[in-house]
Amino acid sequence: MAESHYASMLATDEEERRDGTGSEPVFQEIAQQIREAGLKVQTPFAVGTLPEVGLSDREF
């Protein structure tokens, strides 16, 4: 049973590393809304670009 759980966890981890967690588009949308509102906000992460594949720097 433990081996099955471990294998499932590894598969999920691999999928997230390959496809991302799904939170990056939300982050980018919110950052765009903030810019459009004219607010100045600093973030250490790139705004305006989505990775072609895998995790963004922010997700990593």
Helices and strands as residue ranges (DSSP letters): H 2-19, H 24-36
